[in-house]
Every structure is written in structure tokens, then in C-alpha cells.
């Protein structure tokens, strides 16, 4: 007799936050702590920005508040999204059975068929979030405006901090990364959380360059005499940490402080839910529905504290 799989558990309520967190925070930029995460944003979160002029003045006997303080703000307003999948259990049952029997390289095995389906959906959500964080377009269904997308129309981004891009290879990556760091404002360079976010192809080119090119001054055996056997750990360029942001388009990069980039979501509020609904008993079919509802948004604080590479700002 063939094995039947029936799902009787509906995941909602107290477990919703757990599964939504797994889906959203598995996006590499979030999972690896690339930007500042602001959870529990129920509706809006105001990001206050303070700018001052030269506050040091000549001393007098009187209190003379001649400095100028400018308060501006950015609004994190997570948009609502949903996942609505209907899957045939028989299409996935063989994969799940194989995993349960040990024919898999997975370290953590799903304890139930429902967990397996949720993991499948969560993987897709994570990939979508990673793309939206950096290059999402609000007019596109299932996306919010990404950080790079917002910067393309921000008049506050200094033209001198908008570096023209090119096709980055191992032969020119040192030069191109140097252009980005050279455009960094003096007050920003040296900040503890200053990070150079690069696309995956730029990251690969840099790792390959570390493998050794005579023209790059690394010698034939490359950095630490390891040749092309470089270990993918923490990489730095001119003292700035390099972070591979998988959601960035090829040949694009961003230099900013981590504390200047924000991702907002309402992980623990009532707008998030995860449900796995087996419709076999009610509809007489062999389908299962996976429903996820969550909110997400991304913003940066100061465009003046950002250096971009490979994008065009239409406001400049």
C-alpha cells in the first residue's frame, strides 16, 4: 500500500514569528548582519537625522546659540507581502522521504512534511528579500524600493561620491575598489562600522586578485603565499571591511556605515502569519497550501554618507 502523507497541523499564532524570521533573516545581507535590523515596526518607524554646521565658536561671556541644527527624518514603513502556494503533496513526498531516510547532505532535517514545505517557501522568500533590499522596485509586485534604487533619485547624494562603474575583473578590481575608497568623505573613513558592500562578481574578482598578480604587488603566490587557495573569511580593502551583498547587481557597490542602512519588519506583530493547510479532507484532493504574510522595508539615513559605484543618479 502506498504511503500517505497527511498534514493536520496549522502553523499560526506563536510560531508565526519564528518561521517569518527564518524566511526574512535568511537573506544573506540580513543573516550575516550586513545592515541594521529594526524589528517590530507595526506601522512606521521614524529615523531621525541631525545635521549641524561648524558648532565650535569663539568663546564669549554669554550663551550665544549661533550654531545651526537641521533635523530631518526618513520613514521606515514596512509594506505588506504574502506568499500563497498550492503544492501537490506527491510532487514533494519522495524528496522528503529521501531526506528522512538519510539520503541527504542536510545537517538539519525537517521533522515533518509541513516543516519541509515551509523551508521550501522560506528559501524563496529569503531570495526575494535579498533582491528587494538592494535593487527592489516598488512598482514591481512583491518588492519594495531597494537602497540602490532609492539612491538613483536622491539629490542629496554628492556627485563626487557617485563613482562610475565598469565591468570588474581580477585585473582591474584593485583599481576600481580604490576609486570607491578614494571618494569616501574624510569624516566617514575610519569609522568602526564602515563597510564596502560589493556584488558577488566584484567579491570573486577581489578574491582571485589576492591569489597573485605581479602587477598588483602581491607576488606570484598572492596574499599570504596561498595563491588561489584564499580562504573566504573577513576581507578588507584599504582598511575597510568588504561585505558580499548577493542582492546587488553585477558591477555595483556601495560604501556606507552599517548604522546608516536599515531594514524594518514587523516580525512579532499580528500582521505576520504562517499557515500550512492540507485540503485533502475538505476538498478531496492531494494538495497543501502554504500561506505566509509579513512586512518589510529598507532605507538609508544620510545619502551624504554614502559612496555608490556603478549606478546613475538622475538627480545629479
C-alpha positions, -999 to 999 in steps of 0.1 A, spaced: 0 0 0 15 34 -9 25 57 19 1 86 25 11 119 40 -15 140 58 -8 173 74 -31 180 104 -11 209 120 -17 245 111 12 268 119 0 302 131 -1 323 163 30 318 184 50 301 158 44 327 130 73 349 142 97 320 142 90 310 106 88 345 92 121 353 109 137 323 93 124 334 59 133 370 61 165 368 80 179 340 59 186 367 32 224 369 32 225 406 39 203 402 70 216 368 81 252 379 81 244 412 99 252 434 69 227 462 78 208 474 109 176 454 115 147 472 131 121 446 141 86 451 155 78 481 133 40 479 134 33 508 111 60 533 108 95 539 123 109 574 121 147 576 116 158 610 129 187 626 113 206 655 128 229 678 108 249 708 123 272 735 109 306 743 125 295 742 161 328 754 176 327 792 180 349 818 197 343 819 234 323 848 250 309 855 284 273 850 271 254 820 259 252 826 221 234 798 203 246 807 168 250 772 156 226 757 131 209 724 137 189 708 110 165 679 119 153 657 91 138 623 91 133 591 70 104 568 74 106 531 76 72 519 66 71 482 60 49 471 32 27 441 35 35 410 14 22 375 11 31 340 -2 2 319 -14 13 285 -26 -6 254 -36 15 223 -39 7 187 -47 20 166 -19 30 138 -42 55 161 -60 74 167 -28 68 134 -9 97 115 -25 122 143 -17 110 145 19 111 107 23 147 106 10 158 133 34 141 114 63 159 82 53 193 99 54 200 102 17 209 138 20 237 162 29 214 184 50 226 188 86 192 197 100 164 175 88 128 187 87 109 168 114 77 168 94 64 172 59 50 206 69 84 218 80 98 207 47 73 227 28 78 258 50 115 255 45 109 254 7 88 285 8 112 303 33 141 298 9 122 316 -19 112 344 4 148 349 16 159 352 -21 132 377 -28 141 398 2 178 399 -6 170 413 -41 145 438 -28 168 452 -1 193 463 -27 176 467 -61 139 463 -55 114 484 -74 83 495 -55 61 493 -87 70 456 -91 47 432 -73 63 415 -43 91 441 -40 98 473 -21 121 501 -31 157 489 -26 186 510 -12 203 514 -46 170 522 -63 164 550 -38 198 564 -43 194 568 -81 169 596 -75 183 612 -43 196 647 -49 214 646 -15 239 622 -29 270 643 -37 281 639 -73 317 634 -62 306 603 -43 290 587 -73 317 566 -89 312 554 -125 314 517 -129 328 493 -154 330 455 -159 351 444 -129 377 417 -133 406 403 -113 428 426 -134 411 458 -125 394 452 -92 421 468 -71 419 500 -92 381 501 -91 378 494 -53 404 521 -49 382 546 -67 354 539 -42 375 544 -11 391 575 -26 356 590 -29 349 584 8 344 616 28 372 622 53 348 622 83 335 588 72 367 570 66 379 552 97 345 547 113 343 514 130 313 501 111 323 514 77 316 487 51 322 483 14 292 463 1 300 447 -33 282 424 -58 292 388 -59 312 392 -91 333 420 -76 339 399 -45 350 369 -66 373 392 -86 389 405 -55 395 370 -41 411 360 -73 433 391 -74 445 381 -39 457 349 -55 486 367 -70 494 390 -99 528 406 -103 513 439 -114 492 441 -82 523 439 -60 512 406 -43 538 384 -59 533 352 -78 519 333 -49 494 360 -38 484 371 -4 499 351 24 515 328 -2 482 309 -6 478 315 -43 442 310 -55 435 290 -23 424 321 -5 400 315 25 367 333 22 367 349 56 367 386 66 382 406 37 394 442 39 405 467 13 424 498 24 413 491 60 376 489 50 356 457 56 342 441 24 308 426 25 294 405 -3 258 416 -9 242 389 -31 213 412 -39 234 438 -57 235 438 -94 268 428 -110 295 455 -111 278 476 -85 289 485 -49 281 508 -20 303 523 7 285 532 39 283 526 76 262 497 87 245 520 111 233 541 81 214 513 65 182 499 79 158 470 73 124 472 90 99 445 96 71 437 120 83 402 129 63 399 161 32 418 153 -2 404 143 4 411 106 27 381 103 14 346 100 24 312 86 -1 286 78 1 251 62 -33 239 52 -39 203 40 -70 204 17 -73 167 13 -102 163 38 -121 193 28 -116 193 -10 -108 156 -16 -75 164 -34 -39 158 -27 -29 195 -23 -15 215 5 -15 253 8 13 274 23 4 309 33 28 335 47 21 371 54 48 396 65 60 432 62 94 446 50 111 478 40 146 492 36 160 527 40 193 546 44 198 575 67 222 600 51 229 600 13 258 623 21 274 594 40 273 570 10 295 563 -19 279 545 -48 296 525 -76 280 515 -109 247 533 -107 234 565 -123 218 592 -101 193 611 -123 190 639 -97 226 650 -102 
